[in-house]
Amino acid sequence: MKICLISTYELGHQPYGIAAPARWLADEGAEVRAVDLAVDCLDEDAVRGAGLIAIHLPMHTATRLAAAALPKVRALNPHAHLAFYGLYASVNEGYLRELGGDTVVAGEVEGALVELYRRLTGADASHKPDAEAAVRMDKQRYRVPRRTELPDLDRYAKLIMGDGEERTVAYTEATRGCKHLCRHCPVVPVYQGRFFAVPREVVMADVRGQIAAGAQHVTFGDPDFFNGPGHAMKLAEAFHAEFPDVTYDATIKVEHLKAHADKLDDLRRTGCLFVTTAVEEVDDVVLDKLEKGHTRQDFVEVVQAARDAGLTLSPTFIPFHPWSTPEGFLDLLRTLGAQDLVENVGPIQLSIRLLIPQGSRILELDDTDRWMDGFDPEKLTYRWSAIDPRADALQERVRDAVQQGDQEDASRRAVFQRIWEIAHDACGLEAPALPAAGADSGPVPAMSEPWYCCAEPSEDQLAKV
């Protein structure tokens, strides 16, 4: 049987969510074709010839884009078995069934897709009680992802160095899932506090193949690289020993950066250029609501610890949420200025609005009646308005400033300056000069595709599919 695996969007990197199951399915003898709609048009021949079409849904954006692409997919092949898999599959199961999904599965999906393939080909007719479970947590023997069907790495997002140099980027994962239960995180409804370590030899083989294909930098895309700090550092040491001239980045919680501050020097020494850390807010009340596991002061201490280690931080935020106020947003900007982080924050991070999908632990909060207004089945998120209506108006102005900055290719500092002025105006204040940049401040390494997973797809993205 021919299988068509489809990705719509994976944050600008070559889709691991296609490469991992492609290996398992090819090992079963399936003829696998891969389509990445983030960089290519729909391969009509691959869709027409497939007995199984499986669409990867790792995030909200990808799910919306998949729904937009589905009518064309079904018109080309109305009879193939249609599967949806990934983090956003199980939480949207009802919706995906209405779209015609025959199989919906999240979590550790590779084994489940192999079982599905065997059933469809008649190779395994035995009944498995949990075969159709929407979430699978089977402990798997991970395999080296198969990337031969995917577009070349140089077609994806690049790492832009501070001097303007571009580097081709590989992507892999050293762990899956997360042991934390942050209320807003899309990993939590699926993994429920569990994580699995990918064997070091499997990760290294995946990295080795991508470096041979031209990668000069590696993104370790785990939800948290330090869920297993011992595993992470052994991998970092092995990586650096084999590829001393190749750099990497990783995502690590503020809580873990503080608890393992003694490892920051080792991260930098082994080639870590920057660490993405989901700060989300600097208001301790909101951080407590989100159950982030850190405080404002923890963040400030981690900034200093990373600076002492020569390690660049790339903080991410959800500055607009039901409890936002213009004064709180201005406090965030002042904090970033005081900590000399203006260059470290992608402008898009200052305009992000909280998305609340089905299954989110945000729904457990006891004040939802103050700000929630039902579920939007088209946008796949709960509607909400800030308790302080000035915050929603401010978010629109900030969003427009970020979009204008993108169109003008403005620097991060220039866009921050505009947002700085907008925030002061929203608070009825005259904007003072931005805090002066530090002596060593300047453009920092950053991906050409901004890092964010919980945002509405753009009109351009929807039009392309």
C-alpha positions in Angstrom: 0.0 0.0 0.0 1.1 3.5 -0.8 1.1 6.1 2.1 1.0 9.8 1.8 2.2 11.7 4.8 1.3 15.4 4.8 2.8 18.2 6.9 1.3 21.7 6.7 3.6 23.6 9.1 6.3 22.8 11.6 7.8 26.1 12.6 9.9 26.5 9.6 12.0 23.3 10.0 12.1 20.1 8.0 9.2 18.1 9.6 10.4 15.6 12.2 6.7 14.6 12.4 6.9 13.2 8.9 10.4 11.8 9.1 9.8 9.7 12.3 6.8 7.8 11.1 8.2 7.5 7.6 11.0 5.3 9.0 8.6 3.0 10.8 6.2 2.7 7.8 9.0 2.1 5.3 10.4 -0.6 7.5 7.1 -2.3 7.2 7.4 -2.3 3.5 5.1 0.6 2.8 5.8 2.9 -0.2 5.9 6.3 1.6 5.5 9.7 -0.1 5.9 12.9 1.9 4.4 16.3 1.2 5.3 19.4 3.1 2.9 22.2 2.2 5.0 24.7 4.1 7.5 24.7 1.2 5.8 22.8 -1.7 2.5 22.7 -3.5 0.3 19.6 -3.0 1.8 16.6 -4.8 -1.4 15.4 -6.6 0.1 12.1 -7.7 1.2 11.2 -4.2 -2.3 11.9 -2.9 -4.1 10.1 -5.7 -2.1 6.9 -5.4 -2.4 6.6 -1.6 -4.4 4.0 0.3 -3.6 5.8 3.5 -3.3 9.6 3.9 -2.0 10.7 7.3 -1.8 14.4 8.2 0.4 15.6 11.0 -1.1 18.1 13.4 1.6 19.3 15.9 0.1 22.7 16.6 -2.8 25.0 16.2 -1.5 26.6 13.1 -0.9 23.3 11.4 -4.4 22.1 12.3 -6.1 25.1 10.7 -4.0 24.8 7.6 -4.8 21.1 7.3 -8.5 21.9 7.4 -8.0 24.4 4.6 -6.1 21.9 2.5 -8.4 18.9 3.1 -11.1 19.7 0.5 -8.5 19.5 -2.3 -7.0 16.3 -0.8 -10.4 14.7 -0.6 -11.3 15.8 -4.2 -8.1 14.1 -5.4 -8.7 10.9 -3.4 -12.1 10.5 -1.7 -11.5 6.8 -0.9 -8.2 6.7 1.0 -8.2 6.0 4.7 -7.7 9.4 6.3 -5.7 9.7 9.5 -4.8 12.7 11.6 -2.0 12.4 14.1 0.0 14.7 16.5 -0.5 16.9 19.6 -3.6 18.7 18.2 -5.3 15.5 16.9 -6.8 14.1 20.1 -8.0 17.5 21.5 -9.8 18.1 18.2 -11.0 14.6 17.7 -14.7 15.5 17.2 -13.9 18.1 14.7 -11.5 15.9 12.8 -14.1 13.1 12.6 -16.6 15.6 11.1 -14.0 16.4 8.5 -13.9 12.7 7.6 -11.0 11.5 9.7 -11.1 7.7 10.0 -8.2 7.5 12.5 -7.2 10.2 15.1 -4.2 9.6 17.3 -1.8 11.6 19.4 1.2 10.9 21.6 3.6 8.2 20.7 2.1 7.7 17.3 4.6 5.7 15.2 3.6 2.3 16.5 -0.1 3.2 16.1 0.4 4.2 12.5 2.2 0.9 11.9 -0.7 -1.0 13.4 -3.1 0.9 11.2 -1.1 0.1 8.1 -1.0 -3.6 9.0 -4.8 -3.6 9.5 -5.4 -1.8 6.2 -3.2 -4.2 4.3 -4.7 -7.3 6.0 -1.3 -8.1 7.6 -2.8 -8.0 11.1 -6.5 -8.7 11.5 -6.3 -9.2 15.3 -8.4 -7.0 17.5 -6.5 -4.6 19.8 -8.8 -3.0 22.4 -6.8 0.2 22.4 -5.9 0.3 18.7 -8.3 3.2 18.1 -7.5 5.1 21.3 -7.0 8.8 20.5 -3.9 9.0 22.8 -1.2 6.4 22.8 1.5 6.3 25.4 3.1 3.0 24.5 6.9 3.1 25.3 8.5 2.7 21.9 11.9 1.7 20.6 12.8 4.8 18.7 14.3 4.6 15.3 16.4 7.0 13.2 14.0 9.3 11.2 13.8 8.8 7.5 14.3 12.1 5.7 14.8 11.0 2.1 11.3 11.9 1.0 11.5 15.4 2.4 12.6 18.7 0.7 16.3 19.7 1.2 17.3 21.4 4.4 18.3 24.6 2.6 14.6 25.2 1.7 13.7 25.8 5.3 14.4 28.5 7.9 17.9 29.6 8.4 19.8 30.7 11.5 20.7 34.3 11.1 23.9 35.2 13.0 24.5 38.6 14.6 26.8 39.6 11.7 24.2 38.5 9.1 25.7 35.2 8.3 23.1 32.5 7.4 23.4 28.8 8.5 21.5 25.8 7.3 19.6 24.3 10.2 18.9 20.7 11.2 16.1 19.7 13.6 15.8 16.7 15.9 14.3 15.7 19.3 16.1 14.2 22.3 13.0 13.7 24.4 9.3 13.7 23.7 6.5 14.9 26.0 7.1 16.9 29.2 7.1 16.2 32.9 5.5 19.6 33.7 1.8 20.6 33.6 1.8 24.2 32.6 -1.9 25.1 32.1 -1.6 26.7 28.7 0.8 24.2 27.1 -0.6 21.9 24.3 1.7 19.1 25.3 -0.1 18.6 28.6 -3.5 17.3 27.5 -1.7 14.5 25.6 1.3 13.6 27.7 -0.1 14.4 31.1 3.3 14.9 32.7 5.1 12.1 31.1 8.2 12.3 28.9 10.3 9.8 27.0 14.0 9.9 26.3 15.1 9.2 22.7 18.3 7.0 22.9 21.5 9.0 22.3 22.6 6.9 19.4 19.3 7.5 17.6 19.5 11.2 18.0 23.2 11.3 17.0 22.4 9.2 13.8 19.7 11.7 12.9 22.0 14.7 13.5 24.8 13.0 11.6 22.7 12.5 8.5 21.4 16.1 8.5 25.0 17.5 8.9 26.1 15.3 6.0 23.2 16.9 4.0 24.6 20.4 4.7 23.3 21.4 8.2 25.6 23.8 10.1 23.4 24.2 13.2 21.0 21.9 15.0 17.8 22.7 16.8 16.9 20.3 19.6 13.2 20.8 19.5 12.2 19.0 22.7 9.4 20.7 24.7 12.2 20.9 27.4 15.7 19.8 26.7 16.3 19.6 30.5 13.4 17.3 31.3 16.2 14.8 31.6 19.3 17.0 32.3 21.7 14.0 32.5 20.5 12.7 29.2 20.7 16.1 27.6 24.3 16.9 28.8 25.6 13.5 27.7 24.1 14.1 24.3 25.5 17.6 24.2 29.0 16.3 25.0 28.8 13.6 22.4 27.5 16.1 19.8 30.4 18.5 20.5 33.0 15.8 20.5 31.9 14.6 17.0 31.0 18.0 15.6 33.0 20.7 17.4 32.3 23.3 14.7 28.5 22.8 14.6 26.3 24.9 16.9 23.0 24.1 18.4 20.0 25.6 20.3 17.5 24.1 22.7 14.4 25.0 24.6 14.6 24.9 28.5 12.2 26.1 31.2 13.2 29.0 33.4 12.7 26.7 36.3 15.3 24.2 34.9 17.7 27.0 33.9 17.7 28.1 37.5 17.9 24.6 39.1 20.8 23.6 36.8 22.6 26.9 36.5 25.8 24.9 37.0 25.3 23.4 33.5 25.0 26.7 31.6 28.8 27.0 31.1 28.7 23.4 29.7 25.9 24.3 27.3 27.9 27.2 25.9 31.1 25.1 25.8 29.5 22.3 23.8 28.3 24.8 21.1 24.9 26.0 22.4 24.3 29.4 20.7 21.1 30.3 22.4 18.3 28.9 24.7 14.7 29.5 24.0 12.8 29.8 27.3 9.1 30.2 27.7 8.8 33.0 30.3 5.3 33.9 29.2 4.8 36.8 31.7 6.5 38.8 34.5 3.4 39.1 36.6 3.6 36.6 39.4 -0.1 36.4 39.7 -0.5 35.4 36.1 2.5 33.0 36.3 0.8 31.3 39.2 -2.4 30.9 37.2 -0.5 29.4 34.3 1.4 27.1 36.8 4.7 28.0 35.1 6.9 27.0 38.1 8.9 30.2 38.1 8.6 33.8 39.3 9.6 37.1 37.9 12.6 37.1 40.2 13.6 33.6 38.9 13.5 35.0 35.4 15.8 38.0 36.4 18.2 35.6 38.1 18.3 33.3 35.1 19.0 36.2 32.7 22.1 37.1 34.8 23.2 33.5 35.1 23.0 33.0 31.3 24.8 36.3 30.7 27.6 35.2 33.1 27.9 32.0 31.2 28.1 33.8 27.8 24.9 32.1 26.8 22.2 33.9 24.8 18.6 33.7 26.0 15.7 33.9 23.6 12.6 34.5 25.9 9.1 33.8 24.6 5.9 35.3 25.9 2.1 35.2 25.9 1.6 38.9 26.9 -2.1 39.1 26.0 -4.4 36.9 28.0 -7.6 37.4 30.0 -5.8 39.1 32.9 -3.7 41.5 30.8 -3.7 45.3 31.4 -1.9 48.0 29.5 0.0 48.7 32.8 1.1 45.1 33.0 2.2 45.0 29.4 4.2 48.2 29.9 5.8 46.5 33.0 6.9 43.6 30.7 8.5 46.0 28.3 10.2 47.9 31.1 11.6 44.6 32.4 13.0 43.6 29.1 14.6 47.0 28.7 16.1 46.9 32.2 17.5 43.4 31.6 18.9 44.5 28.2 16.8 41.9 26.3 15.4 44.1 23.6 17.5 42.4 20.9 16.8 38.9 22.4 13.0 39.0 21.9 11.4 38.4 18.5 8.8 41.2 18.0 6.1 38.6 17.3 6.5 37.5 20.9 5.1 40.8 22.1 1.9 40.4 20.2 0.9 36.8 21.0 -2.6 36.3 22.2 -3.5 33.3 24.4 -5.1 30.4 22.5 -7.3 28.0 24.5 -8.0 24.8 22.6 -10.2 22.0 23.8 -8.6 20.1 26.6 -6.6 23.0 27.9 -6.0 23.1 31.6 -6.8 26.9 31.4 -10.5 25.7 31.5 -10.0 24.5 35.0 -9.6 28.0 36.4 -12.5 29.3 38.5 -12.8 32.7 36.9 -13.6 31.7 33.3 -17.1 33.1 33.6 -15.6 36.6 33.8 -13.8 36.5 30.4 -14.8 33.4 28.3 -17.4 33.5 25.6 -17.8 29.9 24.3 -15.9 27.8 21.8 -15.2 28.9 18.2 -15.5 25.7 16.1 -14.0 27.4 13.1 -10.9 28.7 14.8 -10.7 25.7 17.2 -10.2 27.9 20.3 -12.3 29.3 23.1 -13.3 32.9 22.6 -12.3 35.3 25.4 -12.0 39.0 26.1 -9.6 40.6 28.5 -11.2 41.6 31.8 -9.7 45.0 31.1 -11.0 45.9 27.6 -8.1 48.3 27.1 -5.8 45.3 26.7 -7.6 43.9 23.7 -7.4 47.3 21.9 -3.7 47.5 22.8 -3.1 44.0 21.4 -4.4 45.0 18.1 -2.2 48.1 18.0 0.9 46.0 18.9 0.0 43.3 16.3 -0.2 46.0 13.6 3.1 47.4 14.6 4.8 44.0 14.4 3.3 43.3 11.0 4.4 46.7 9.8 7.9 46.0 11.1 7.9 42.7 9.2 6.9 44.5 6.0 9.7 47.1 6.4 12.3 44.5 7.6 12.8 46.7 10.6 15.3 45.8 13.3 14.1 44.3 16.6 15.0 47.5 18.4 13.1 49.6 16.0 9.9 47.6 16.4 10.4 47.5 20.1 10.6 51.3 20.1 7.2 51.5 18.3 5.6 49.1 20.8 7.2 51.0 23.7 5.5 54.2 22.5 2.2 52.4 21.9 2.2 50.9 25.4 2.9 54.2 27.1 0.2 55.9 25.1 -2.3 53.2 26.1 -1.4 54.0 29.8 -1.8 57.7 29.2 1.9 58.4 29.6 4.6 60.0 27.5 7.2 57.5 26.4 10.7 58.2 27.8 13.8 57.1 25.9 14.4 53.3 25.9 17.0 52.2 28.4 20.4 52.3 26.8 21.6 49.1 25.3 24.5 47.3 27.1 28.0 47.6 25.8 27.8 44.1 24.3 24.2 44.4 23.2 23.4 44.0 19.5 21.8 41.6 17.0 21.8 38.1 18.4 21.5 34.7 16.7 17.9 34.0 15.7 15.9 31.9 13.4 14.5 33.4 10.2 11.2 31.8 11.1 10.0 33.3 14.4 9.5 30.7 17.1 5.9 30.4 18.1 3.5 27.5 18.1 0.2 28.9 19.4 -1.0 31.5 16.9 -3.6 31.9 14.3 -2.3 31.1 10.7 -1.8 34.1 8.5 -3.9 34.9 5.5 -0.9 34.1 3.3 -0.5 30.7 4.9 -4.2 29.8 4.4 -4.1 31.0 0.8 -1.0 28.8 0.0 -2.8 25.6 0.9 
